[in-house]
Amino acid sequence: MQRLLLILGAVLLAAGAAWPWLSKLPFDRLGRLPGDIHIVRDGFSFYLPVTTCILVSVVISVVIWLLRR
């Protein structure tokens, strides 16, 4: 548990320090990636974040894999 908290703290610290550069990337907000489906019709809006879900799944899988090593 201590290792997990230290790693999460380091990740948050690194993300906070890199925020000025991360905010300039074209993918600054998760959920607006190419491949996400957004359909807008009269009185209807449908959003399916396919690429975002795949990306989040890969990141979580890598983090879990690293923690289990």
Chimera marker file (.cmm) of the C-alpha trace (Angstrom):
<marker_set name="trace">
<marker id="1" x="0.000" y="0.000" z="0.000" r="1" g="1" b="0" radius="0.5"/>
<marker id="2" x="2.843" y="2.378" z="0.798" r="1" g="1" b="0" radius="0.5"/>
<marker id="3" x="4.437" y="1.739" z="-2.590" r="1" g="1" b="0" radius="0.5"/>
<marker id="4" x="1.147" y="2.430" z="-4.363" r="1" g="1" b="0" radius="0.5"/>
<marker id="5" x="0.656" y="5.718" z="-2.524" r="1" g="1" b="0" radius="0.5"/>
<marker id="6" x="4.214" y="6.821" z="-3.283" r="1" g="1" b="0" radius="0.5"/>
<marker id="7" x="3.811" y="6.003" z="-6.982" r="1" g="1" b="0" radius="0.5"/>
<marker id="8" x="0.450" y="7.777" z="-7.205" r="1" g="1" b="0" radius="0.5"/>
<marker id="9" x="1.909" y="10.804" z="-5.441" r="1" g="1" b="0" radius="0.5"/>
<marker id="10" x="4.869" y="10.883" z="-7.824" r="1" g="1" b="0" radius="0.5"/>
<marker id="11" x="2.569" y="10.603" z="-10.849" r="1" g="1" b="0" radius="0.5"/>
<marker id="12" x="0.368" y="13.436" z="-9.596" r="1" g="1" b="0" radius="0.5"/>
<marker id="13" x="3.423" y="15.571" z="-8.849" r="1" g="1" b="0" radius="0.5"/>
<marker id="14" x="4.855" y="14.937" z="-12.322" r="1" g="1" b="0" radius="0.5"/>
<marker id="15" x="1.510" y="15.697" z="-13.993" r="1" g="1" b="0" radius="0.5"/>
<marker id="16" x="1.196" y="18.915" z="-11.997" r="1" g="1" b="0" radius="0.5"/>
<marker id="17" x="4.711" y="19.993" z="-12.925" r="1" g="1" b="0" radius="0.5"/>
<marker id="18" x="4.152" y="19.164" z="-16.606" r="1" g="1" b="0" radius="0.5"/>
<marker id="19" x="0.697" y="20.749" z="-16.793" r="1" g="1" b="0" radius="0.5"/>
<marker id="20" x="1.794" y="23.893" z="-18.720" r="1" g="1" b="0" radius="0.5"/>
<marker id="21" x="3.160" y="21.671" z="-21.508" r="1" g="1" b="0" radius="0.5"/>
<marker id="22" x="0.378" y="19.076" z="-21.334" r="1" g="1" b="0" radius="0.5"/>
<marker id="23" x="-2.299" y="21.731" z="-21.743" r="1" g="1" b="0" radius="0.5"/>
<marker id="24" x="-0.777" y="22.771" z="-25.096" r="1" g="1" b="0" radius="0.5"/>
<marker id="25" x="-1.166" y="19.296" z="-26.609" r="1" g="1" b="0" radius="0.5"/>
<marker id="26" x="-4.022" y="18.856" z="-29.084" r="1" g="1" b="0" radius="0.5"/>
<marker id="27" x="-5.403" y="16.075" z="-26.883" r="1" g="1" b="0" radius="0.5"/>
<marker id="28" x="-5.542" y="18.227" z="-23.769" r="1" g="1" b="0" radius="0.5"/>
<marker id="29" x="-8.866" y="16.837" z="-22.608" r="1" g="1" b="0" radius="0.5"/>
<marker id="30" x="-9.650" y="13.158" z="-22.537" r="1" g="1" b="0" radius="0.5"/>
<marker id="31" x="-12.857" y="12.462" z="-24.378" r="1" g="1" b="0" radius="0.5"/>
<marker id="32" x="-12.142" y="14.472" z="-27.513" r="1" g="1" b="0" radius="0.5"/>
<marker id="33" x="-9.774" y="12.065" z="-29.191" r="1" g="1" b="0" radius="0.5"/>
<marker id="34" x="-9.991" y="11.057" z="-32.841" r="1" g="1" b="0" radius="0.5"/>
<marker id="35" x="-12.067" y="7.895" z="-33.053" r="1" g="1" b="0" radius="0.5"/>
<marker id="36" x="-14.601" y="8.935" z="-30.435" r="1" g="1" b="0" radius="0.5"/>
<marker id="37" x="-18.095" y="8.868" z="-31.890" r="1" g="1" b="0" radius="0.5"/>
<marker id="38" x="-20.326" y="11.924" z="-31.436" r="1" g="1" b="0" radius="0.5"/>
<marker id="39" x="-23.674" y="12.047" z="-33.223" r="1" g="1" b="0" radius="0.5"/>
<marker id="40" x="-25.848" y="15.147" z="-32.996" r="1" g="1" b="0" radius="0.5"/>
<marker id="41" x="-29.376" y="15.221" z="-34.410" r="1" g="1" b="0" radius="0.5"/>
<marker id="42" x="-32.414" y="17.402" z="-33.744" r="1" g="1" b="0" radius="0.5"/>
<marker id="43" x="-33.154" y="17.020" z="-30.033" r="1" g="1" b="0" radius="0.5"/>
<marker id="44" x="-30.713" y="14.125" z="-29.681" r="1" g="1" b="0" radius="0.5"/>
<marker id="45" x="-27.024" y="13.797" z="-28.892" r="1" g="1" b="0" radius="0.5"/>
<marker id="46" x="-25.082" y="10.541" z="-28.592" r="1" g="1" b="0" radius="0.5"/>
<marker id="47" x="-21.450" y="10.230" z="-27.507" r="1" g="1" b="0" radius="0.5"/>
<marker id="48" x="-19.413" y="6.998" z="-27.489" r="1" g="1" b="0" radius="0.5"/>
<marker id="49" x="-15.766" y="7.474" z="-26.383" r="1" g="1" b="0" radius="0.5"/>
<marker id="50" x="-14.254" y="4.416" z="-28.135" r="1" g="1" b="0" radius="0.5"/>
<marker id="51" x="-10.670" y="5.688" z="-28.401" r="1" g="1" b="0" radius="0.5"/>
<marker id="52" x="-10.744" y="7.202" z="-24.932" r="1" g="1" b="0" radius="0.5"/>
<marker id="53" x="-11.853" y="3.894" z="-23.399" r="1" g="1" b="0" radius="0.5"/>
<marker id="54" x="-9.105" y="1.990" z="-25.221" r="1" g="1" b="0" radius="0.5"/>
<marker id="55" x="-6.474" y="4.511" z="-24.127" r="1" g="1" b="0" radius="0.5"/>
<marker id="56" x="-7.598" y="4.459" z="-20.496" r="1" g="1" b="0" radius="0.5"/>
<marker id="57" x="-7.641" y="0.655" z="-20.531" r="1" g="1" b="0" radius="0.5"/>
<marker id="58" x="-4.085" y="0.458" z="-21.893" r="1" g="1" b="0" radius="0.5"/>
<marker id="59" x="-2.789" y="2.974" z="-19.331" r="1" g="1" b="0" radius="0.5"/>
<marker id="60" x="-4.446" y="1.145" z="-16.428" r="1" g="1" b="0" radius="0.5"/>
<marker id="61" x="-3.144" y="-2.215" z="-17.685" r="1" g="1" b="0" radius="0.5"/>
<marker id="62" x="0.426" y="-0.886" z="-17.916" r="1" g="1" b="0" radius="0.5"/>
<marker id="63" x="0.257" y="0.639" z="-14.432" r="1" g="1" b="0" radius="0.5"/>
<marker id="64" x="-1.055" y="-2.610" z="-12.942" r="1" g="1" b="0" radius="0.5"/>
<marker id="65" x="1.583" y="-4.601" z="-14.807" r="1" g="1" b="0" radius="0.5"/>
<marker id="66" x="4.320" y="-2.320" z="-13.456" r="1" g="1" b="0" radius="0.5"/>
<marker id="67" x="3.026" y="-2.554" z="-9.912" r="1" g="1" b="0" radius="0.5"/>
<marker id="68" x="2.909" y="-6.368" z="-10.002" r="1" g="1" b="0" radius="0.5"/>
<marker id="69" x="6.550" y="-6.695" z="-11.154" r="1" g="1" b="0" radius="0.5"/>
<link id1="1" id2="2" r="1" g="1" b="0" radius="0.2"/>
<link id1="2" id2="3" r="1" g="1" b="0" radius="0.2"/>
<link id1="3" id2="4" r="1" g="1" b="0" radius="0.2"/>
<link id1="4" id2="5" r="1" g="1" b="0" radius="0.2"/>
<link id1="5" id2="6" r="1" g="1" b="0" radius="0.2"/>
<link id1="6" id2="7" r="1" g="1" b="0" radius="0.2"/>
<link id1="7" id2="8" r="1" g="1" b="0" radius="0.2"/>
<link id1="8" id2="9" r="1" g="1" b="0" radius="0.2"/>
<link id1="9" id2="10" r="1" g="1" b="0" radius="0.2"/>
<link id1="10" id2="11" r="1" g="1" b="0" radius="0.2"/>
<link id1="11" id2="12" r="1" g="1" b="0" radius="0.2"/>
<link id1="12" id2="13" r="1" g="1" b="0" radius="0.2"/>
<link id1="13" id2="14" r="1" g="1" b="0" radius="0.2"/>
<link id1="14" id2="15" r="1" g="1" b="0" radius="0.2"/>
<link id1="15" id2="16" r="1" g="1" b="0" radius="0.2"/>
<link id1="16" id2="17" r="1" g="1" b="0" radius="0.2"/>
<link id1="17" id2="18" r="1" g="1" b="0" radius="0.2"/>
<link id1="18" id2="19" r="1" g="1" b="0" radius="0.2"/>
<link id1="19" id2="20" r="1" g="1" b="0" radius="0.2"/>
<link id1="20" id2="21" r="1" g="1" b="0" radius="0.2"/>
<link id1="21" id2="22" r="1" g="1" b="0" radius="0.2"/>
<link id1="22" id2="23" r="1" g="1" b="0" radius="0.2"/>
<link id1="23" id2="24" r="1" g="1" b="0" radius="0.2"/>
<link id1="24" id2="25" r="1" g="1" b="0" radius="0.2"/>
<link id1="25" id2="26" r="1" g="1" b="0" radius="0.2"/>
<link id1="26" id2="27" r="1" g="1" b="0" radius="0.2"/>
<link id1="27" id2="28" r="1" g="1" b="0" radius="0.2"/>
<link id1="28" id2="29" r="1" g="1" b="0" radius="0.2"/>
<link id1="29" id2="30" r="1" g="1" b="0" radius="0.2"/>
<link id1="30" id2="31" r="1" g="1" b="0" radius="0.2"/>
<link id1="31" id2="32" r="1" g="1" b="0" radius="0.2"/>
<link id1="32" id2="33" r="1" g="1" b="0" radius="0.2"/>
<link id1="33" id2="34" r="1" g="1" b="0" radius="0.2"/>
<link id1="34" id2="35" r="1" g="1" b="0" radius="0.2"/>
<link id1="35" id2="36" r="1" g="1" b="0" radius="0.2"/>
<link id1="36" id2="37" r="1" g="1" b="0" radius="0.2"/>
<link id1="37" id2="38" r="1" g="1" b="0" radius="0.2"/>
<link id1="38" id2="39" r="1" g="1" b="0" radius="0.2"/>
<link id1="39" id2="40" r="1" g="1" b="0" radius="0.2"/>
<link id1="40" id2="41" r="1" g="1" b="0" radius="0.2"/>
<link id1="41" id2="42" r="1" g="1" b="0" radius="0.2"/>
<link id1="42" id2="43" r="1" g="1" b="0" radius="0.2"/>
<link id1="43" id2="44" r="1" g="1" b="0" radius="0.2"/>
<link id1="44" id2="45" r="1" g="1" b="0" radius="0.2"/>
<link id1="45" id2="46" r="1" g="1" b="0" radius="0.2"/>
<link id1="46" id2="47" r="1" g="1" b="0" radius="0.2"/>
<link id1="47" id2="48" r="1" g="1" b="0" radius="0.2"/>
<link id1="48" id2="49" r="1" g="1" b="0" radius="0.2"/>
<link id1="49" id2="50" r="1" g="1" b="0" radius="0.2"/>
<link id1="50" id2="51" r="1" g="1" b="0" radius="0.2"/>
<link id1="51" id2="52" r="1" g="1" b="0" radius="0.2"/>
<link id1="52" id2="53" r="1" g="1" b="0" radius="0.2"/>
<link id1="53" id2="54" r="1" g="1" b="0" radius="0.2"/>
<link id1="54" id2="55" r="1" g="1" b="0" radius="0.2"/>
<link id1="55" id2="56" r="1" g="1" b="0" radius="0.2"/>
<link id1="56" id2="57" r="1" g="1" b="0" radius="0.2"/>
<link id1="57" id2="58" r="1" g="1" b="0" radius="0.2"/>
<link id1="58" id2="59" r="1" g="1" b="0" radius="0.2"/>
<link id1="59" id2="60" r="1" g="1" b="0" radius="0.2"/>
<link id1="60" id2="61" r="1" g="1" b="0" radius="0.2"/>
<link id1="61" id2="62" r="1" g="1" b="0" radius="0.2"/>
<link id1="62" id2="63" r="1" g="1" b="0" radius="0.2"/>
<link id1="63" id2="64" r="1" g="1" b="0" radius="0.2"/>
<link id1="64" id2="65" r="1" g="1" b="0" radius="0.2"/>
<link id1="65" id2="66" r="1" g="1" b="0" radius="0.2"/>
<link id1="66" id2="67" r="1" g="1" b="0" radius="0.2"/>
<link id1="67" id2="68" r="1" g="1" b="0" radius="0.2"/>
<link id1="68" id2="69" r="1" g="1" b="0" radius="0.2"/>
</marker_set>
